[in-house]
Amino acid sequence: MKKRYLIYCTVLLMAVATSVSAQLNHLKEDTKMPEHPRILLLQGEEKAILKNIAADQNWAKIHQVIINESDALLNQPTLERIQIGRRLLDKSRECLRRVFYLSYAYRTTNNKKYLARAEQELLKVAEFSDWNPSHFLDVAEMTMGVAIGYDWLYHDLPQSSKDIIREAILKKGIEPSLESKNNYWLKNSNNWNQVCNAGMSYGAMAIFEDNPTLATQIIDRAISTIKIPMGDYKPEGAYPEGYSYWGYGTSFNVMFLSAIQKVLNSDFGLSEAPGFLKTAGYFQNMIGTSGKNFNYADAGNGASLSPAMFWFASHNKDNSLLYIEKNYLKEGPKSMERNRLLPAAMIWGKDLSLDNASAPKQLQWVGQGKNPVAMMRTSWTDPNAIYLGFKAGSPSVSHGHMDIGSFVMDANGERWSMDFGMQEYESLESKGIKLWGMTQNSERWQIFRYNNLAHSTLSFDKELQRVDGYAVIEQWSSKPNFLNATSDMSAIYKGKAKSATRGVAIVDKKYVAIKDEIISADAPTTVRWAMLTPAEVKIEENGTATLSQNGKKLQLKVVEPANASIKTWSTEPPHEYDAANPGTTLVGFEVAIPANAKSNLTVLLIPEGTKTITIKSIPALKEWNK
């Protein structure tokens, strides 16, 4: 019975592969590949990395982090197939990290202890019953890790081990991606497409000579379908899913491009997709002067070295893209060893000098697309500089929040206006919350951190923003003394406001202005202006409040309306399933607006220690860029 089943599976696989091979769009049926190792780093290319390590202490630091962590892995138990909820993803990611690090350590030192430890890990995950194809990211990352190990260690692994590992790549990695129930991501316009196509292609490249027809099909399929999410970078490179998912989707996209360029001598024009090479500017400008990122949507607020930035710096021939990466190295490893793609930085940066990574010249970055954003700052080199990030777009974008009009603001090394970012998915899914619905009445929007009532933006009558609405960045200016951007958010508040436009600006390089111009709908409404802050709030007289944190202060001053009464709202979670939000406060005010009436709201955020402030009247938004 078992033999008959194996024959059936083999015949089925050959039929699928044969039918698809006739439909190749980019590759030829007789496509060839270099000998092993072929993925990312050919035999002998380690020499350039070692030369860079010897010449540049920055590269030596990254290299040593990988070696030290590889040593730490030697005596750890191998991974076990322990699934958490619907995910095996943490094990897949750890497999990728371990195998990539150990394989790199072996190729750069020739010390067989790293080879032996990597072989143990590869054989253990190859024994898993499966790599969890129902959540295919798990399969993709596991396949990438195993493929790198198989390819990089190919000539030194015993044949018996190679047979087991190759079979696992085929049966637990690639073959499940041929089933429609598992490969829905091929049509997705998000990080799943990028990660899964990259993982499957790595598997195909690793076992190419044993399965050339199938491998060619998989790579050709990836070249065709990864174009879908790459279309979301246009026109300027703003990544719709935000900082954290840029670090995921874009990094794996680059892993794919780099690998196919190496083995096929072409990326088939993919890197020239509109906005893609520009997206490095987006990612760099997402880091504020506090060191935190602009963590809108499902993002955390941490920031650390990104290997993908070395690929972009090389392709754009722009070392200034590594300015922040160089600063991370100056600060120390900073959990760098947890980055599973860290060895790729050594490959992509082998011809770059971090000593030449000067500060960027532009102080403002604006990108349109599905989730338009504007970021601006008074300096790249002054640790006390002001930083302002402003978001438009739509809640309906993948991983989106009801955060249209929200802003983050840094000054004096602190974040004053913040964003909660994501809540850990399993904490919600395990309680039965339907997290991924994106319609107006979806349960997603009842999660406290996800709706507009917990963001630094407007709300009308405590109602939610409209998921079918969209706001563009209408105008902006990079004038040094009035960096600004505005967005018409009317569609986001449909039914409550005929018009709602927000402008944000850094005035005279000294303070921030937030201005809203509103025309109410056919019924009276109460609008709430709120800012989420980690600071302690002391309400003063005359429409002002003093915010304090870490011995520093900032003044919040309401200019319009003149009679505004500042108040605070608790961030205590309303539901049992919501994450706790200690040390945070919502500060702002409410204004009652009659039907069909105009109302302007203007708030200034003035950092402590600003010299000789002359508060200007903030003009109407239409006058901002004249």
C-alpha positions in Angstrom: 0.0 0.0 0.0 2.8 2.4 0.9 4.7 1.6 -2.3 1.5 2.2 -4.3 1.0 5.6 -2.6 4.6 6.7 -3.3 4.2 5.8 -6.9 0.9 7.8 -7.1 2.5 10.8 -5.5 5.5 10.6 -7.8 3.3 10.4 -10.9 1.1 13.3 -9.6 4.1 15.5 -9.0 5.6 14.7 -12.4 2.3 15.6 -14.0 2.1 18.9 -12.2 5.7 19.8 -12.9 5.4 18.9 -16.5 2.2 20.9 -17.1 3.6 24.0 -15.5 7.0 23.8 -17.1 5.3 24.3 -20.4 4.0 27.6 -19.1 7.4 29.1 -18.0 7.3 32.9 -18.3 10.9 33.8 -17.4 13.2 30.7 -17.3 14.0 28.1 -19.9 13.4 24.4 -19.5 17.2 23.9 -19.8 18.1 26.4 -17.1 21.4 25.7 -15.5 22.9 26.7 -12.1 26.4 26.9 -10.6 27.8 24.1 -8.4 27.2 24.2 -4.7 27.5 26.4 -2.8 25.3 28.6 -5.0 22.9 30.5 -2.8 24.0 34.1 -2.1 27.7 33.2 -1.7 29.7 31.2 -4.2 32.7 29.1 -3.4 35.7 31.3 -2.6 33.6 34.5 -2.1 34.3 34.2 1.6 37.7 35.8 0.9 36.1 39.2 0.3 34.2 39.0 3.5 37.4 38.1 5.5 39.2 41.0 3.8 36.5 43.4 4.9 36.6 42.0 8.4 40.4 42.6 8.6 40.2 46.1 7.3 37.1 47.5 9.0 36.3 47.1 12.7 32.6 47.7 12.0 32.4 44.5 9.9 34.6 42.7 12.5 31.9 43.5 15.1 29.1 42.0 13.1 31.3 39.0 12.2 32.2 38.4 15.9 28.5 38.6 16.9 27.8 35.7 14.5 30.8 33.7 15.7 30.0 34.2 19.4 26.4 33.2 18.9 27.4 30.2 16.9 29.6 29.2 19.8 26.7 29.7 22.2 24.6 27.4 20.0 27.0 24.4 20.2 25.7 23.0 23.4 22.0 24.0 23.1 19.4 21.2 22.6 18.1 20.9 19.1 14.8 22.3 18.2 11.6 20.4 19.0 8.3 20.5 17.0 6.3 22.5 19.5 3.5 24.5 18.0 2.0 27.6 19.6 -1.6 28.0 18.6 -1.7 27.9 14.8 2.0 28.7 14.4 5.3 26.8 14.3 6.8 30.0 13.2 9.1 30.6 16.2 10.8 27.3 15.6 11.1 27.9 11.9 12.7 31.3 12.5 15.1 29.8 15.0 16.1 27.1 12.6 16.8 29.7 10.0 18.9 31.7 12.5 20.8 28.8 13.8 21.6 27.2 10.4 22.5 30.5 8.7 24.8 31.5 11.6 26.5 28.1 11.9 26.9 27.7 8.1 28.4 31.2 7.9 30.7 30.4 10.8 31.9 27.2 9.1 32.5 28.8 5.8 34.5 31.7 7.3 36.5 29.7 9.8 36.6 26.1 8.5 36.1 24.9 12.0 34.2 21.6 11.8 32.4 22.1 15.2 30.1 24.5 13.4 29.5 22.0 10.6 28.7 19.2 13.0 26.2 21.4 15.0 24.5 22.6 11.8 24.1 19.0 10.6 22.4 18.0 13.9 19.9 20.9 13.6 19.2 20.0 9.9 18.6 16.4 10.6 16.3 17.1 13.6 14.0 19.5 11.7 14.0 17.1 8.8 12.4 14.5 11.1 9.5 16.8 12.0 6.2 15.3 10.9 5.7 18.4 8.8 6.6 22.1 8.8 3.0 23.3 9.4 1.7 24.0 5.9 -1.6 25.4 7.3 0.4 28.5 8.3 2.7 28.6 5.3 5.1 31.2 6.6 6.3 28.4 8.9 7.2 26.2 5.9 8.8 29.1 4.1 11.2 30.1 6.8 12.1 26.5 7.7 12.7 25.7 4.0 15.0 28.7 3.6 17.0 27.8 6.6 17.4 24.1 5.6 18.2 25.1 2.0 21.0 27.4 3.1 22.5 24.7 5.3 22.2 22.0 2.6 23.7 24.2 0.0 26.5 25.8 2.0 27.6 22.6 3.7 27.0 20.4 0.7 30.5 19.2 0.1 31.2 18.3 3.7 27.9 16.7 4.7 27.7 12.8 4.7 25.7 11.5 1.7 23.2 9.9 4.2 22.5 13.3 5.8 22.2 15.0 2.4 19.6 12.4 1.3 17.5 13.1 4.4 17.7 16.8 4.2 17.1 17.0 0.5 14.0 14.8 0.9 12.7 17.1 3.7 13.1 20.2 1.5 11.2 18.5 -1.3 8.4 16.8 0.7 7.9 19.2 3.6 8.8 22.4 1.9 8.3 22.6 -1.9 5.6 20.0 -2.5 3.0 21.5 -0.1 3.3 24.8 -2.0 1.8 23.1 -5.1 -1.5 22.5 -3.3 -4.1 25.3 -3.7 -5.1 25.1 0.0 -1.5 26.1 0.9 -0.5 28.5 -1.8 -3.1 31.2 -1.5 -0.3 33.6 -0.8 0.7 33.6 -4.5 -2.1 36.1 -5.1 -1.5 38.1 -1.9 -0.2 41.7 -2.0 1.6 41.5 1.4 4.6 40.1 3.2 3.3 36.5 2.9 3.9 36.5 -0.8 7.4 37.8 -0.4 8.4 35.5 2.4 6.8 32.3 1.0 8.2 32.9 -2.6 11.6 33.5 -1.2 11.5 30.3 1.0 10.3 28.1 -1.8 12.8 29.5 -4.2 15.7 28.8 -1.8 14.5 25.2 -1.5 14.3 24.9 -5.3 17.8 26.3 -5.7 19.2 24.0 -3.1 18.0 20.8 -4.7 18.0 22.0 -8.3 20.2 19.3 -9.9 18.0 16.5 -8.5 14.7 18.1 -9.5 15.4 20.6 -12.3 11.9 20.6 -13.8 10.2 21.3 -10.5 12.8 23.7 -9.3 12.6 25.7 -12.5 8.8 25.9 -12.1 9.1 27.1 -8.5 11.5 29.9 -9.3 9.7 30.9 -12.4 6.4 31.1 -10.4 8.1 33.3 -7.8 9.5 35.7 -10.4 5.9 36.1 -11.8 4.0 36.4 -8.5 6.4 38.4 -6.3 5.6 41.3 -8.7 2.3 41.6 -6.9 3.6 42.9 -3.5 6.5 44.7 -5.2 3.8 46.8 -6.9 2.9 48.2 -3.5 6.2 50.2 -3.2 5.2 52.6 -5.9 5.5 55.5 -6.3 8.1 56.5 -3.7 8.7 53.4 -1.7 6.3 53.7 1.3 5.7 50.2 2.5 1.9 49.8 3.3 2.4 47.4 6.3 4.7 49.7 8.2 8.2 49.4 9.8 8.1 45.9 11.3 6.6 44.3 8.2 9.1 46.2 6.0 11.7 44.5 8.0 10.0 41.2 7.2 8.6 41.3 3.7 11.2 43.6 2.2 14.1 41.7 3.7 12.9 38.4 2.3 12.2 40.1 -1.0 15.8 41.1 -1.1 16.9 37.6 -0.1 15.1 36.4 -3.1 16.4 39.0 -5.5 20.0 38.5 -4.3 19.8 34.7 -4.7 18.4 34.6 -8.2 20.8 37.3 -9.3 23.6 35.1 -8.1 22.5 31.8 -9.7 20.8 33.2 -12.9 22.8 36.4 -13.4 19.6 38.4 -13.6 16.8 39.5 -11.3 14.5 39.8 -14.4 14.0 43.6 -13.8 12.3 43.1 -10.5 14.6 45.5 -8.6 13.6 48.2 -11.1 10.0 48.0 -10.0 8.7 51.5 -9.4 9.5 52.7 -5.9 11.4 49.5 -4.8 14.9 50.9 -4.7 13.5 54.1 -3.1 12.0 52.2 -0.2 15.4 52.3 1.7 14.8 56.0 2.2 11.4 55.2 3.7 12.8 52.7 6.1 15.7 55.0 7.2 13.4 58.0 7.8 11.0 55.9 9.9 13.5 56.1 12.8 13.0 59.0 15.1 15.5 61.0 17.0 14.5 59.0 20.2 15.8 55.9 18.5 12.2 54.5 18.2 10.6 53.8 14.9 7.3 55.3 13.6 5.4 52.2 14.7 2.0 52.7 13.0 -0.1 49.6 12.2 1.0 46.2 13.5 4.5 47.3 14.5 6.7 47.2 17.6 8.6 50.4 18.6 12.0 48.9 18.7 14.7 49.4 16.0 17.9 47.6 15.2 20.3 46.9 12.4 18.7 45.8 9.1 20.8 43.6 6.8 18.5 44.6 3.9 19.8 48.1 4.1 23.3 46.9 3.0 21.7 45.5 -0.2 20.0 48.8 -0.9 23.1 50.8 -0.1 25.1 48.7 -2.6 22.4 48.8 -5.3 21.8 52.6 -4.9 25.5 53.3 -4.5 24.5 55.4 -1.5 26.5 54.9 1.7 24.3 57.4 3.5 21.6 54.7 3.7 23.9 53.0 6.3 24.1 56.1 8.6 21.7 54.7 11.2 23.1 51.1 10.7 26.6 52.5 11.6 25.2 54.2 14.7 23.7 50.9 15.8 27.2 49.4 15.7 28.6 52.3 17.7 26.0 51.6 20.4 27.0 47.9 20.6 25.4 44.6 19.4 22.0 45.7 20.7 20.4 42.2 20.4 21.9 41.9 16.9 22.4 38.2 17.5 18.6 37.7 17.3 18.4 38.8 13.7 18.2 35.6 11.7 19.4 37.2 8.5 22.4 38.9 10.0 25.0 36.9 7.9 23.4 38.4 4.8 24.7 41.8 5.9 28.2 40.5 5.6 27.5 39.3 2.1 25.8 42.4 0.8 28.1 44.8 2.6 31.4 43.1 1.6 32.2 45.9 -0.8 31.0 48.8 1.4 32.8 51.0 4.0 30.7 52.0 7.0 33.3 54.8 7.6 31.9 56.5 4.6 28.3 56.3 5.8 27.6 60.1 6.2 24.3 61.6 7.4 21.6 62.0 4.8 21.0 65.5 3.6 17.3 65.7 3.2 15.2 66.4 6.4 11.9 65.3 5.0 10.6 62.2 3.3 7.1 61.8 1.8 5.6 58.7 0.2 2.1 58.1 -1.2 0.7 54.7 -2.1 -1.7 52.6 -0.1 -0.6 54.1 3.2 0.9 57.5 2.6 3.3 58.9 5.2 5.4 62.0 5.8 8.4 62.1 8.1 10.5 65.2 9.0 13.2 66.2 11.4 15.4 69.2 12.3 18.6 67.3 12.2 20.1 63.9 11.6 23.1 64.5 13.9 21.7 66.4 16.9 20.4 63.9 19.5 17.9 66.5 20.8 16.4 67.3 17.3 12.7 67.3 16.7 11.2 64.4 14.7 7.6 64.2 13.4 6.0 61.3 11.7 2.5 61.7 10.1 0.3 59.0 8.7 -2.6 59.1 6.2 -3.9 56.1 4.2 -6.7 53.7 5.1 -7.5 51.3 8.0 -8.3 48.6 5.4 -4.6 48.1 4.4 -3.0 44.8 5.4 -2.1 44.9 9.2 -3.7 48.4 9.3 -5.1 50.2 12.3 -7.6 53.0 12.5 -4.7 55.5 12.8 -5.4 57.9 10.0 -4.1 61.4 11.0 -2.0 60.0 13.8 1.5 61.3 14.5 4.5 60.5 16.6 6.8 63.3 17.8 10.3 63.2 19.3 12.3 65.9 21.0 15.3 66.0 23.4 15.8 62.3 22.9 12.3 61.3 24.1 9.1 60.3 22.4 6.3 62.6 23.4 3.5 61.5 21.0 3.5 57.8 20.6 1.7 54.8 19.0 1.0 51.6 20.8 1.6 49.5 17.7 0.5 45.9 17.6 -0.8 43.5 20.3 0.8 40.1 20.1 -1.4 38.0 17.9 -1.6 34.8 19.9 -2.8 36.7 23.0 -5.9 37.6 21.0 -6.3 34.5 18.8 -6.1 32.2 21.9 -9.1 34.1 23.3 -11.2 33.5 20.2 -10.8 37.1 18.8 -11.3 37.2 15.1 -8.3 39.4 14.5 -8.1 39.4 10.8 -11.5 40.7 9.7 -11.2 44.2 8.1 -14.8 45.2 7.5 -16.4 48.1 9.4 -18.0 45.9 12.0 -15.1 43.4 12.4 -14.1 42.4 15.9 -10.6 43.7 15.0 -11.7 47.2 15.6 -12.9 46.5 19.2 -9.3 45.8 20.2 -8.3 48.9 22.1 -4.9 49.4 20.5 -6.3 49.0 17.0 -9.0 51.8 16.8 -8.7 55.5 16.5 -9.7 56.1 20.2 -6.3 55.0 21.2 -4.3 57.0 18.6 -3.0 60.5 18.4 -5.8 61.6 16.0 -9.4 62.8 15.9 -12.6 61.0 16.8 -16.2 62.2 16.3 -18.8 61.2 18.9 -16.5 58.4 20.0 -17.1 56.6 16.7 -14.7 54.6 14.6 -12.9 55.7 11.5 -14.3 54.4 8.2 -12.4 51.4 6.8 -13.6 52.2 3.3 -12.1 55.7 3.5 -8.7 56.8 2.2 -6.6 59.9 2.8 -3.7 61.1 0.7 -0.8 63.4 1.6 -2.1 66.4 -0.3 0.7 68.8 0.0 4.0 69.2 1.8 7.0 71.5 1.9 10.7 70.9 2.8 11.3 74.5 3.6 13.7 74.3 6.6 11.8 76.7 8.8 8.4 75.2 8.0 8.6 71.5 7.3 5.0 70.4 6.9 2.5 68.0 5.3 -1.3 68.0 5.1 -3.9 65.4 4.5 -7.6 65.6 3.7 -9.2 62.9 6.0 -12.8 63.7 5.1 -13.5 60.2 3.7 -12.3 58.6 6.9 -14.9 60.6 8.9 -17.7 60.3 6.4 -21.1 61.0 7.9 -19.6 63.0 10.7 -17.7 65.7 8.9 -18.1 67.2 5.4 -14.5 68.1 5.6 -11.7 67.2 7.9 -8.1 68.2 7.0 -5.1 67.9 9.2 -1.7 69.6 8.8 1.4 68.9 10.8 4.5 71.1 10.8 7.9 71.8 12.5 8.0 75.6 12.9 11.3 77.5 12.8 13.1 74.2 13.8 11.8 74.8 17.3 8.3 73.4 17.9 5.6 71.4 16.3 2.1 72.6 15.2 -0.9 70.3 14.6 -3.7 72.1 12.8 -7.2 70.7 12.0 -9.8 72.4 9.8 -13.3 70.8 10.2 -16.7 71.4 8.6 -19.3 69.3 10.4 -22.0 67.3 8.7 -25.8 67.9 8.9 -25.9 67.1 12.6 -24.1 68.5 15.6 -21.0 66.6 16.7 -18.4 66.5 19.4 -14.8 66.1 18.1 -12.1 64.8 20.4 -8.5 65.8 19.8 -6.2 63.4 21.5 -2.5 62.6 21.8 -1.1 59.4 23.2 1.9 59.9 25.4 4.2 58.0 27.8 4.8 61.2 29.8 3.2 62.4 33.0 0.6 65.1 32.3 0.0 68.1 34.5 -2.8 70.4 33.3 -2.0 74.1 33.6 -4.1 77.2 33.0 -4.9 78.9 29.7 -5.2 75.7 27.7 -1.7 74.3 28.4 -0.4 71.2 29.9 3.1 70.2 30.9 4.4 66.8 29.9 7.3 65.3 31.9 9.5 62.2 31.4 13.0 61.2 32.4 13.7 64.7 33.8 12.6 66.4 30.6 9.5 68.5 29.7 7.4 69.5 26.9 4.5 72.0 26.8 1.3 71.2 25.0 -0.6 74.5 24.2 -4.0 74.7 22.6 -4.2 77.8 20.5 -7.6 77.1 18.9 -10.2 77.1 20.2 -9.2 79.6 22.8 -11.5 78.3 25.5 -10.5 74.6 25.2 -10.3 72.7 28.4 -7.5 70.1 28.5 -8.3 66.7 30.0 -6.9 63.2 30.1 -8.4 59.8 29.3 -7.3 56.5 30.7 -5.6 53.9 28.6 -6.7 51.1 30.8 -7.9 48.2 28.6 -11.7 48.0 28.2 -11.7 44.3 27.5 -10.2 41.2 29.2 -8.4 40.3 26.0 -6.7 43.7 25.5 -3.0 44.1 26.4 -2.1 46.3 29.4 -0.9 49.8 28.7 1.0 50.9 31.8 2.6 54.3 31.9 0.6 55.9 29.1 -2.1 58.6 28.9 -4.3 60.2 26.4 -4.3 64.0 26.6 -6.4 66.4 24.7 -9.7 68.2 24.6 -13.2 68.0 23.2 -15.1 70.6 21.1 -18.8 70.6 20.4 -19.5 71.7 16.8 -23.0 72.7 15.6 -24.3 71.2 12.3 -22.8 72.5 9.1 -20.3 74.7 11.1 -16.6 75.4 10.7 -14.1 74.8 13.5 -10.3 75.0 13.7 -8.2 73.1 16.2 -4.5 74.2 16.6 -2.1 72.7 19.1 1.5 73.5 19.6 4.1 71.1 21.1 7.0 73.1 22.5 10.1 71.2 23.8 11.8 72.4 26.9 14.9 74.4 26.4 13.9 75.9 23.1 15.6 79.3 22.8 13.7 82.5 22.1 10.4 81.1 20.9 8.2 83.6 19.2 4.9 81.8 18.8 3.5 82.6 15.3 -0.1 82.5 14.4 -0.5 79.3 12.4 -2.1 80.2 9.0 -4.9 78.4 7.3 -3.8 75.1 5.7 -4.3 76.4 2.2 -1.7 79.1 2.9 1.0 76.7 4.2 2.9 76.2 1.0 2.4 79.5 -0.9 
